[in-house]
């Protein structure tokens, strides 16, 4: 396999990672590493079905500049809040169905995770 094919395959594998969270209290995003290569959360969909289950999503530092993460509050069961906290960079809170935040990793010494686009109420 040529190196170009390897990196194309790796890029596509990152794009296929979707995690669906349902009524969890906390979740730590998997950003990848040498040891878990393709096991990386790329898109996180939050689906809540009952009230009172606020969710905290912790985003550790990324692994490479340009890494992207999309978090979507897809459905809301009651008045829950989904708080996104980053080790380095921007934080936000979502409280309405359809809210989302798109983050991109810059570098831990520069500015960490930055919000590229968001819709939060």
N, C-alpha and C positions, 0 to 999 in steps of 0.2 A: 504494500500500500504506500502510495506517495505521501509525503508530509502534507500536501494540500488537501488530499482526501481525508486524512486523519483530523485536521482542524475543522474541515467542513462537517464531518460526522460529529465531532465534539460540540460544535456550535448548535447543530440541530438537536442533539441530546439535551443540551441546556434548555432549549426552547420548549421541550415536551414536558417539563416538570410542572405539574399543577397539584397543589395541596388543597383539599377541601376541609375546612374546620367547622365543626358543629358543636356548639355549646361547650367549648373548652374554656377554662379560666385563664390559662397562660399557654403560650406556644413560642418556642425559640426557632427562628428561621434557620434552615440548613443552607449555608452559603457555599459549600463545597470546600475541598482541600485536596492535598495530594492523596490522602488515604481514602476519600470517598468519591473521587472524580465526578461522575455524572449524577450523584445523588444531591441535587441542588433544587431548592424551591425557586421557581421562576415566576409563577402566578399563584397567589393565595386567594381562594374564594372563601368568604366567611358566610355561613348560613346559620342564623340563630332561630330557634323555634320556641323558646320559652323565655319569659322575662327574668331579670335579675342576674343573668350570666354575663357580666361585663368581661371583655376579653382583652388581655394585654399581649401584644405580639412584640417580641424582642428581636431586633435585627442586629446580629454581631457584625463586626467589620467584614467587608467583602474580601474576595480573593484576588481580583484583577480589575484594573481601571476599565470602566465601561460596562461592568456587570449591572444588570437591570433587575428590578423586582417590582411587580404590580400586585397591589393588595386591593381586593374588591369586597365591599360589604354588600353581598348579593341580596339577601333577604333578612328582615329584621322581625323577630317574634314579638318584641315589646319595646321597651325603652333602653335597650342595651347600648353600651358605648364600646367601641373598639379603639384602643389606644395603641399606636405604633411608636415604639421607642427604639432609637438606634444607639449603639455604643459610641459612634462618632458621627455627627451630622444632624439632620433635621428630624424632628418628631412631629406627630399629628394625631388628631382624634377624629373618629368617624362616628356619626350617630343616626344616620338615615340610610335606608335601603337605596342602593345606587351610588353611594359615596365610594370614592376610590382614591388611591395615591400611587403614583408611579415614581420610583426612586432609582437613582443611578449612583453607583459607587465611583468616587473620584480617587481618593487616596487617604490613608489614615493620617498622614502628616499635612495634608492640604485642607480638605473640607469634608471628608467622609461621605456618607450617604446624603445626596441632595435631592430635593423634590423637583422632578422634571415637570410634572403636571398633576393636578389634583382637583377633586370636587368633594369638598367636605362641608357639612352643615354644622 
